């Protein structure tokens, strides 16, 4: 038996039980106690995050699979929640280009999920692209300009905070789908 898989399964089970216990305690507590419990859970989950370089690499992997020609057009960077007023967020800015091969757009986020959500937001609202499941239109990226011609965001940039400490994308049971596509869309939708 693979000990790596076993330890991951045990960790996931422990984390699941922690979440269940905290959620049960929420149902028995006052609103101010709920806030403390949620903050405690978020702090605990924050300590389990992968390093910034691993998260940036994961976000870059989504870019490479979706728009391989644009690998040098974007820079992804993990930032602290302090940059976002203590909350999760993503920020999109124009990159100050020093050469023709420099990135055009920098997307910062508090996690890889925030970065890829910002990437999706940029493609949707600045490039007019549509990225979703095949049944809802699929990947429509013909409107994205070629590298070196990406639309710039407003001068002060864009910051989108997450209004809640975490969110859910879909039920984790995904039958008959290609998992890489599933995870890319999961990250895209934050």
VEXVEX-826694 format. One record per residue (C-alpha): z, x, y. Coordinates in steps of 0.001 Angstrom, whole numbers, plus 500000, padded with zeros to 6 digits. Layout:
<sites>
ZXY/...
</sites>
This chain:
<sites>
500000500000500000/499117501280503468/502369502060505331/500590501813508695/499607498210508000/503071497424506631/504837498798509721/502445496930512037/503084493722510099/506852494252510340/506600494965514082/504466491836514625/506943489760512620/509880491107514631/508068490472517902/507161486950516785/510784486211515862/511950487581519218/509531485298521055/510596482280518967/514302482960519599/513703483382523322/511616480220523500/514300478270521641/516895479572524079/514694478361526928/514892474794525664/518693474968525851/519002476667529236/518892475813532934/515862476735535107/517517479914536462/518476480969532927/514872480304531826/513621482652534486/515971485410533310/514922484925529688/511229485079530568/511750488176532725/513649489813529854/510845489032527420/508158490331529783/510115493569530341/510458494034526577/506763493411526002/505899495857528813/507729498635526946/505429498124523940/502178498738525862/499730501438524878/499265504374527242/497053504009530312/494363506245528792/494186504143525606/493955500915527612/491299502339529954/489336503524526914/489563500047525337/488228498445528530/485442501048528677/484576500099525074/483919496515526181/481639497826528950/479823500091526491/479182497224524061/478084494757526741/476247496944529267/475676500422527819/473276501367530630/476106500776533141/478679503117531587/478651505326534675/478481502361537114/482129501389536675/485455503171536722/488459501489535107/492016502438536038/495434501180534938/497822500639537871/501478499661538024/502624496148538801/503939497536542108/500329497702543317/500155493950542672/503446492895544250/505349493143540963/502948490905539006/499976491417536722/496624491520538499/493220493120538752/491636494687541822/487949495326542444/486764497793545073/483589499593545995/483678503176544811/483186505749547515/480177507470545972/479926511218546221/476759511532544128/474070509413542545/475912509540539216/479238508354540684/480568504930539741/479635502061542065/482594499785541375/486219500585540497/488241497959538682/491989498452538490/494391496355536470/497923496370535165/496606496228531561/493291496585529736/493151492784529580/493450492607533376/490732495252533780/488302493431531480/489172490125533178/488280491816536472/485062493139534950/484180489617533794/485096488206537216/482831490748538939/479909490025536602/480357486266537007/480936485976540759/479090489014542148/476230489407539664/475726485782538558/476089486678534869/477509484431532154/479367485836529152/480731483430526554/480392482167522979/476886481448521733/477639477705521620/478450477670525353/475535479713526607/476132483108525053/475596486344526905/473306485881529925/473178489203531727/469588489392533008/470870488785536562/472883492032536563/471066494638538697/470145498011537289/472574500940537639/472652502188541214/471971498686542610/475139496724541825/476301494341544552/479219495621546593/482351493540547017/483743492836550475/485043495918552278/488746495179551675/488074494573547992/489287491728545808/492723491289544235/493398488470541786/497057488145540685/497985486464537427/500045483416538384/502073483467535160/503580486370533190/501318485866530155/498653483527528883/496935482421525714/493236482560525002/492786480741521706/494368480222518362/494388483626516669/492794482230513522/489064482710513961/486997481764511000/483373482814510650/483116484944513762/482416488592514348/485785490030515357/484486492594517861/482760489825519822/485885487690519542/488099490419520987/485643491265523768/485557487608524843/489334487405524466/489789490306526898/487090488998529215/488930485717529606/492279487384530213/
</sites>
